[in-house]
Amino acid sequence: MDSDSPASKPQVQWMSSNEAAQRLGVTTATLYRFIDEGRLPAYRMGRVIRLKESEVNDFETTCRIEPGSLSHLLQE
């Protein structure tokens, strides 16, 4: 099989705005803010917005809080 054939390329898994927002546990308004700020890539397909599941996963990873980074929020 040719390595450039469609069968050899991984299928992109698309998510709707609602699915992505639900996955991230945020409102669609917050999701749109992430998109508008350039933090989360999205694609307009006609009148709908779609997100690649892999890019939502990557975004989720970037949101991880590092241990010790919240000390400014702790009340002493």
N, C-alpha and C positions, 0 to 999 in steps of 0.2 A: 504494500500500500504506500502511496506517495505521502511524504511527511507534510505536504502542503494541502492535502485533501481535507475537506470539511470534517470528515469523520475523525481525523487525528487531532483536531483542535478541541480543547475543552469547551463545553457549552457554558455560556454566561447565564447565571441565574439572576433574573431581574426581580426587583421588589417594588411594590407600589409605595407611595409616600406613607400611607397608613400602616403597611406591613413593617416598613423600616422604623417608623416612630414607635410602634408597638414593641418591636425587637429591642430598641434602645431604651424603652421605658420613658419616653418623653411625648409631649403633645406634637401634633403636626406643625403647629406654629413654631415650636422650638426647633424641630427638624428643618423647617424652611429657613430659620435664622442661621443654623449651622451651614446650610447650603449657600445662603446669601453671603455669609462671611468667608466663604471659600474653604471652610474646614472639612466639608463633606462633598465629594463630587456627585453630581446628579445630571440627568439627561432628559431633555424635553423631546418627547416622541408624539408629535401632533399636539394634542391638548393636554396630555398627561405627563407627569414627571415620574421617571423611573430611576432606581438606584441599583448598582451592581451589588449583589450580596457580598462579594469578596471585599469591596471597598467599604461597605458598612462594617464588616468584620475588622478591617484595618483601622477604621475610625474608632471603633469600640476599644481596640487595643491602645490607641493613643490617649484615651481618656482615663486610663488606669492611674490611680493615685499611688505615688511612691511612698513607702513608709517614711515617716518623719517629716513629711511635707505639710502636715496640717497643724503643726505646733502653734501657729499663730491663731488658730481657732479655739484652742483649748483654754478654758477658764482656770486660772490659778487661784 
